[in-house]
Amino acid sequence: MPHLKDAGTLEERRRQTLSELESLLGTRAIGAEEYRQRAEVARRATDATELEAVRPTSAETRRRAEAASPAAPATPARPAAPPTPAALPSPDETGFVLALLGGSVRKGPWEPPEKLYAFSMMGGIELDFREAALLEGVTEVVVLTIMGGTKIVVPDDVDVEVNGIGLMGGFEHVSQHLPGENRPLIRVRGLALMGGVNVKVKPAPGRSPVERLKRKLGDWV
């Protein structure tokens, strides 16, 4: 910034000083009231010394330059990492059976998941576990039946627990705990609303009475 003593006439120096003050206005280098006071001194100045006293300082000029420089672009937020495969449920853990105005059947050789949700509305569901490949431990069946029916058949060589609620309908409770350890358990629970849930314990198809007796006796000896 040139010194005012190097400029031309007093009027030229006055215009230069006012222009420099105006360039600071609105950049937070000086406030509006300070600008008004210093501009008024510049307009009434009778010599270069008075003008020099109200000119912008080097520090004010630097603040003006900093305010005028463009702000650095904001760093974009990192997108959320997709769930790892370990966080996703395994297909063997959860399954669904639906019957809406129709029927759905699971029987014969099949592989039930660890937790099976069965929902029927004005329809029927049949779940036959006698030839199913049951997982070790507990197989849980959660039933919701609305104006429909759910029939569940479990084999006679596994443990069974049934606990449900029937509202204007029926939920049959069955319990079977056989001797022996590490036996699969089928646990049924849920709600029957204006419908019915029927649970039966039956031997596997084709098994003779003698075979059934041998299996039961084998648990005791």
For each residue, the residues with C-beta under 8 A, 3 or more apart:
1: 20 55 56 58 61
2: 6 7
3: 6 7 52
4: 7 13 16 17 48 51 52 55
5: 48 52
6: 2 3
7: 2 3 4 12 13 16
8: 12 13
9: 12 13
10: 13 14 45 46 47 48 51
11: 14 15
12: 7 8 9 15 16
13: 4 7 8 9 10 16 17 48 51
14: 10 11 17 18 42 43 45 51
15: 11 12 18 19
16: 4 7 12 13 19 20
17: 4 13 14 20 21 42 45 51 54 55
18: 14 15 21 22 39 42 43
19: 15 16 22 23
20: 1 16 17 23 24 55 56
21: 17 18 24 25 30 35 38 39 42 54 55 56
22: 18 19 25 35 39
23: 19 20 27 56 64
24: 20 21 27 29 30 35 56 60 61 64
25: 21 22 30 32 35
26:
27: 23 24 63 64 67 68
28: 63 67
29: 24 56 60 61 63 64 67
30: 21 24 25 34 35 38 56 60
31: 34 35
32: 25 35 36
33: 36 37
34: 30 31 37 38
35: 21 22 24 25 30 31 32 38 39
36: 32 33 39 40
37: 33 34 40 41
38: 21 30 34 35 41 42 54
39: 18 21 22 35 36 42 43 54
40: 36 37 43 44
41: 37 38 44 45 50 53 54
42: 14 17 18 21 38 39 45 50 51 54
43: 14 18 39 40
44: 40 41 50
45: 10 14 17 41 42 48 50 51 54
46: 10 50
47: 10 50 51
48: 4 5 10 13 45 51 52
49: 52 53
50: 41 42 44 45 46 47 53 54
51: 4 10 13 14 17 42 45 47 48 54 55
52: 3 4 5 48 49 55
53: 41 49 50
54: 17 21 38 39 41 42 45 50 51
55: 1 4 17 20 21 51 52
56: 1 20 21 23 24 29 30 60 61 64
57: 60 61
58: 1 61 62
59: 62 63
60: 24 29 30 56 57 63 64
61: 1 24 29 56 57 58 64 65
62: 58 59 65 66
63: 27 28 29 59 60 66 67
64: 23 24 27 29 56 60 61 67 68
65: 61 62 68 69
66: 62 63 69
67: 27 28 29 63 64
68: 27 64 65
69: 65 66
70:
71:
72:
73:
74:
75:
76:
77:
78:
79:
80:
81:
82:
83: 87 88
84: 87 88
85: 88
86:
87: 83 84
88: 83 84 85
89: 93 94
90: 93
91: 113
92: 111 113 114 135
93: 89 90 113 114 115
94: 89 113 114 115 116 117
95: 112 113 115 116 117
96: 116 117 118 119
97: 104 106 116 117 118 119 125 127
98: 104 119 120
99: 102 103 104 119 120 121 123 124 125 148
100: 120 121 122 123
101: 121 122 123
102: 99 123 124
103: 99 123 124 125 126
104: 97 98 99 120 123 124 125 126
105: 125 126 128
106: 97 110 112 126 127 128 132
107: 110 126 127 128 130 131 153
108: 128 131
109: 131 132 133
110: 106 107 131 132 133
111: 92 132 133
112: 95 106 116 129 132 133 134 135 139
113: 91 92 93 94 95 116 135 139
114: 92 93 94 135 137 138 139 140
115: 93 94 95 139 140 142
116: 94 95 96 97 112 113 127 139 140 141 142
117: 94 95 96 97 142 144
118: 96 97 125 127 141 142 143 144 145 150 190
119: 96 97 98 99 143 144 145
120: 98 99 100 104 123 124 125 144 145 146 148 149 150 195
121: 99 100 101 145 146 147 148
122: 100 101 146 147 148
123: 99 100 101 102 103 104 120 148
124: 99 102 103 104 120 148 149 150 151
125: 97 99 103 104 105 118 120 143 145 148 149 150 151
126: 103 104 105 106 107 150 151 152 153
127: 97 106 107 116 118 141 150 151 152 153
128: 105 106 107 108 131 132 152 153
129: 112 132 134 139 152 153 154 155 158 186
130: 107 153 154 155 202 203 204 205
131: 107 108 109 110 128 204 205
132: 106 109 110 111 112 128 129
133: 109 110 111 112
134: 112 129 139 158 184 186
135: 92 112 113 114 139 184
136: 182 184
137: 114 184 185
138: 114 184 185 186 187
139: 112 113 114 115 116 129 134 135 184 185 186 187
140: 114 115 116 187 188 189
141: 116 118 127 152 186 187 188 189 190
142: 115 116 117 118 189 190
143: 118 119 125 150 152 164 188 189 190 191 192 197
144: 117 118 119 120 190 191 193
145: 118 119 120 121 125 148 149 150 169 190 191 192 193 195 196 197
146: 120 121 122 193 194 195
147: 121 122 193 194 195
148: 99 120 121 122 123 124 125 145 195
149: 120 124 125 145 195 196 197 198
150: 118 120 124 125 126 127 143 145 192 195 196 197 198
151: 124 125 126 127 198 200
152: 126 127 128 129 141 143 188 197 198 199 200
153: 107 126 127 128 129 130 199 200 201 202
154: 129 130 158 160 174 176 186 199 200 201 202
155: 129 130 158 201 202 203 204
156: 176 201 202 203 204 212
157: 178 183 215
158: 129 134 154 155 176 178 183 184 185 186
159: 176 177 178 183 184 185 186
160: 154 174 175 176 185 186 187 188 199 201
161: 175 185 186 187 188
162: 171 172 173 174 175 187 188 189 199
163: 173 188 189
164: 143 171 173 188 189 190 191 192 197
165: 171 190 191 192
166: 169 170 171 191 192 196 197
167: 191 192 193 194
168: 193 194
169: 145 166 192 193 194 195 196
170: 166 192 196 197 198
171: 162 164 165 166 190 191 192 196 197
172: 162 196 197 198 199
173: 162 163 164 199
174: 154 160 162 199 200 201
175: 160 161 162
176: 154 156 158 159 160 201
177: 159
178: 157 158 159 183 216 219
179: 219 220
180: 183 219
181:
182: 136
183: 157 158 159 178 180
184: 134 135 136 137 138 139 158 159
185: 137 138 139 158 159 160 161
186: 129 134 138 139 141 154 158 159 160 161
187: 138 139 140 141 160 161 162
188: 140 141 143 152 160 161 162 163 164 197 199
189: 140 141 142 143 162 163 164
190: 118 141 142 143 144 145 164 165 171 197
191: 143 144 145 164 165 166 167 171
192: 143 145 150 164 165 166 167 169 170 171 195 196 197
193: 144 145 146 147 167 168 169
194: 146 147 167 168 169
195: 120 145 146 147 148 149 150 169 192
196: 145 149 150 166 169 170 171 172 192
197: 143 145 149 150 152 164 166 170 171 172 188 190 192
198: 149 150 151 152 170 172
199: 152 153 154 160 162 172 173 174 188
200: 151 152 153 154 174
201: 153 154 155 156 160 174 176
202: 130 153 154 155 156
203: 130 155 156 207 212
204: 130 131 155 156 207
205: 130 131
206:
207: 203 204 211 212
208: 211 212
209: 212 213
210: 213 214
211: 207 208 214 215
212: 156 203 207 208 209 215 216
213: 209 210 216 217
214: 210 211 217 218
215: 157 211 212 218 219
216: 178 212 213 219 220
217: 213 214 220 221
218: 214 215 221
219: 178 179 180 215 216
220: 179 216 217
221: 217 218
